Amino acid sequence: MPRIGKYWLSLDLHYWPQDSAHTWAKVEPENVVRVGVDDFAQKQAGELLFIRLFPVGKEVKQGQRFGTLETAKWVGPLLSPVSGKIA
């Protein structure tokens, strides 16, 4: 996994650069897509305190909120890099 400065960049993830969302998607077996937050956002946000995701089955559109992330430094929306349903 390469580094850019002090941040890791995984080459098997699809990064979504819109609106500085810092989210990524990874296609898994059975048409499931795993979504996460990149290393930059994790290090900037600090210690994770709480995460709230939309309920299973809820439809989400790319660029729209699918949950909320709360850290010691920040509370804000998680923006989806893909459209689909929460599994």
C-alpha positions as CSV (number, residue, x, y, z in Angstrom):
1,M,0.0,0.0,0.0
2,P,1.6,3.3,-1.1
3,R,1.8,6.4,1.0
4,I,1.2,10.0,0.0
5,G,3.0,12.1,2.6
6,K,1.9,10.6,5.9
7,Y,-1.3,9.1,4.5
8,W,-1.9,5.5,3.2
9,L,-3.6,5.1,-0.1
10,S,-5.0,1.6,-0.8
11,L,-5.0,0.8,-4.5
12,D,-7.9,-1.8,-4.3
13,L,-10.4,0.9,-3.3
14,H,-12.5,3.2,-5.5
15,Y,-12.2,6.7,-4.0
16,W,-14.9,9.3,-4.4
17,P,-13.4,12.7,-4.5
18,Q,-16.6,14.8,-4.8
19,D,-17.2,17.5,-2.2
20,S,-14.1,16.4,-0.1
21,A,-16.2,13.5,1.2
22,H,-13.1,11.3,1.7
23,T,-15.1,8.2,1.3
24,W,-14.3,5.0,-0.7
25,A,-16.1,1.9,-2.0
26,K,-14.8,-1.6,-2.5
27,V,-16.8,-4.3,-4.4
28,E,-17.1,-7.5,-2.4
29,P,-18.6,-10.9,-3.4
30,E,-22.3,-11.2,-4.1
31,N,-22.7,-7.6,-5.4
32,V,-22.1,-6.1,-2.0
33,V,-20.1,-2.8,-1.8
34,R,-18.2,-2.0,1.4
35,V,-17.9,1.8,2.1
36,G,-15.4,3.5,4.3
37,V,-13.5,6.7,5.1
38,D,-10.0,7.3,3.8
39,D,-6.9,7.5,5.9
40,F,-6.7,11.3,5.6
41,A,-10.2,11.8,7.1
42,Q,-9.6,9.3,9.8
43,K,-6.4,11.0,11.0
44,Q,-7.9,14.5,10.7
45,A,-11.1,13.5,12.6
46,G,-9.3,11.9,15.6
47,E,-10.7,9.3,17.9
48,L,-14.0,7.8,16.8
49,L,-16.7,8.2,19.5
50,F,-19.9,7.2,17.7
51,I,-21.2,6.3,14.3
52,R,-24.9,6.1,13.3
53,L,-25.8,4.5,10.0
54,F,-29.2,4.6,8.2
55,P,-31.3,1.4,8.8
56,V,-30.8,-1.8,6.7
57,G,-32.9,-1.6,3.5
58,K,-32.8,2.2,3.3
59,E,-32.0,3.4,-0.2
60,V,-29.1,5.8,-0.6
61,K,-28.0,7.9,-3.6
62,Q,-24.4,8.8,-4.4
63,G,-23.3,12.0,-2.7
64,Q,-26.1,11.9,-0.1
65,R,-25.8,11.2,3.6
66,F,-26.0,7.6,4.8
67,G,-25.1,8.2,8.4
68,T,-23.3,10.4,10.9
69,L,-19.8,10.2,12.3
70,E,-18.8,11.7,15.7
71,T,-15.2,12.0,16.8
72,A,-13.4,14.0,19.5
73,K,-12.9,16.9,16.9
74,W,-15.9,16.6,14.5
75,V,-19.5,15.6,14.1
76,G,-20.8,15.4,10.5
77,P,-22.5,13.5,7.7
78,L,-21.1,10.4,6.0
79,L,-21.6,10.9,2.2
80,S,-22.1,7.8,0.1
81,P,-19.7,7.2,-2.8
82,V,-22.3,4.9,-4.5
83,S,-26.0,4.5,-4.9
84,G,-27.7,1.4,-3.4
85,K,-29.4,0.0,-0.3
86,I,-27.9,-0.3,3.2
87,A,-27.2,-4.0,3.8
